[in-house]
Amino acid sequence: MKQHNLFPTLVHEYEFTELELEPLLNFCLTAPVKDHNLLSQGAKSSYSTKKYILEEFVAKNIKKKIQTCLDDYTTQLNVEPVQINDSWFNIMNEGQYLERHRHEVSVVSGALYLQAGPNSTPLRLHSPLSNYRMCEKHSDTNRNHSPNWIDIPSKKGKMILFPSWLEHSTKMNKSQNRIVVSFNTAYVR
């Protein structure tokens, strides 16, 4: 018998130290924010007010470290190198959530948690195959069947890299000031 594990989706997790994040966290707590159409119940974002947050001086070293992680990720994925071309931050409080979406015109996307308490909602990554598996009934999850989504816990200092085509969302948040920097990438020219 020959077995093929088809269509894997590569997701990486990295850890940043709290010390590295503190200046950027303080900057985000005072930067202008607005409502964003993918965030619910009054959650705020710098998406339309302070884009390119990773271009700020306080983020210089963090951006370098993210680029190193992106280089590792694209090597593992076996795609051409990418670089950050867009970045912003979101602030969610209790009762708020992020609607399901994907990042158009980007290769790799990422989420870096500057602040996430023990009750912060996880990042939910949705299976791209769930729409096509309409008649399957599974008694358990195993390596040949994954659920329709995977929740990756949010934790201060954690960064998650994933392909930009992968739809993601959150459930309702149960903490205060869950702050995440998100970014998109493009191929290096």
N, C-alpha and C positions, 0 to 999 in steps of 0.2 A: 504494500500500500504506500502511496505517496500522498502527503498532505501539504496543502498550500494555505498559509495564513494570509488571506488577501486583504488589501486595502488598509494597512495599519496607518494610524495617525500619530505622528511624533509630537509629544508635548514634553517640554523640559521644565524643571523647577530648579531655581538657584536661590541661595541665601545671601542677603546683604546684612551688614551689621547695623545695629541701631545708631551707632555713632556716625556712620556714613550718611544716614538718612535725616538726621536731626535738622541740619540747616535747610534742606529742601522742605521738610515738613513744616517748619516755622514759616517759610516763605509762602507755602500753600495756604496756611491758616490766615494769612493777611491779604492774599491776592484777590482781585475781583472775580466773582463767579456769577453765573446766571442759570436759569432753568435750561434743561436740555430735553429734547423730545423723546429720547430713549430712557430717561430717568423719570421715575414716578414720584408722586406725593411730595413734590417740592425739593427733591434732591438737587444738588447744585453741581455745576461743572465749569471749568475754565475753557471748555471747547470753543466757545464763541467770543470769549473775552481775552484770554491769555494763552493762545495756542503756542506751541513750541516751548513748553515749560522746561524741557531738558536742554534748551539753549541758554537758560539763565546761568549766571556765574556760579550760584550755589549748587548747581547740578553738574558742573563740569566733570568731576571725578566719577560721579554716578553714571553719566553718559558713556564715559570711557569703559567702565566695567560692563555696562549693558552691551556695548559693541563687542567686547571680548566674548560675552555669552552668545551673542548673535552669530559670531564667527564660528563658535563651537556648534551651535544648532544647525547652521546651514551646511557645515561640513558633514554632520551626521545625516542630514536630510539629502545630501548630495545635490544641492542647488547652488547657483552662483551666489557670491557674497552680496549681502544687503547692508543698508545703512538706514538709520532712523531719519524719517522725513517729516514726521508729524508727532506731536506729543501734547498731552493735556492731563488734567487731574479731575477726579470726581469726588464729591463728598456726599456720603449717604448716612442718614440717621435712622433711628428706629422707625419701622413701618414703611421704609422706602425700598425700591428695588430697581433693577436694570432690566429692560425688556430684551427679548431674544433678538439678536442681530448678528451680522458678520461685518467685516471691514473690507469694503470694496476698494479696489485699486491699491492693494497692499499685498506683500508677500508673506511676511511674518508679523504677527502682532504680539504685544506683551502687556502684562499687568504687574506693576510693582507696588506692593502694599507698604505705604508709609505709616499707616496706623490701622490696626484691626484688633479689636478686643476679642475676648473669648466667645462672645455671641455674634460676631460678625458673620454675615451670610457668606457662604462659599461661592466660588466661581463655578457655574454650571456649564460644562461643555457638552453640546448636544451631538449625538451620533448622526453622521451624514447619511447613514443607511436606514434609519428608522422609518422613513416614508415608504421604503421599498419592502420592508419586512412585515407586510400587513396581515398575514395569516399565521405567523409562527406563534406558538405558545411554548413558553419555557418554564421549566420547574425550578431552575436555578441559573445563576450566572457562572459561566466558565470561560476558558480561553477561546472557545469557538463561538461564544455568544456574549456580547456585552449588553448592558442595559441601554436604554434610549438616551441616557445622559450619564455623565460622571461629575460628581461634585468634588472640587479641589478646595480644601479648607483655606480660608484667608488667614494670614499670619503676618504680623509686622516683620518686614525684612524679606519676605518671600517674593520672588519674581517668577512668573509663569510665561513661557514662550509657546506659541501655538500657531498653526497656519491660519492666515487671515480669513480663509474661506470657511473656517469652522465656526458654526453658529454658537453663541454663548449668551448667558443671561445670569441673573441671580434670583434667588427666592427673596422673600421679604426679609429685610435686615432687622436684627434684634439687638443692635448696639448703637452707640453714639459715635459720630466722627470716624466712620470707616473711610479712610482716604487712600485712594489708589491712583497712581500715575499710569496712564495708558499710552501706548505709542504704536505707530505703524512704520513700515519700512518700504524701501524701493531698492531695486538692484543698483549696485554701484556702477557708475558710468565711467 
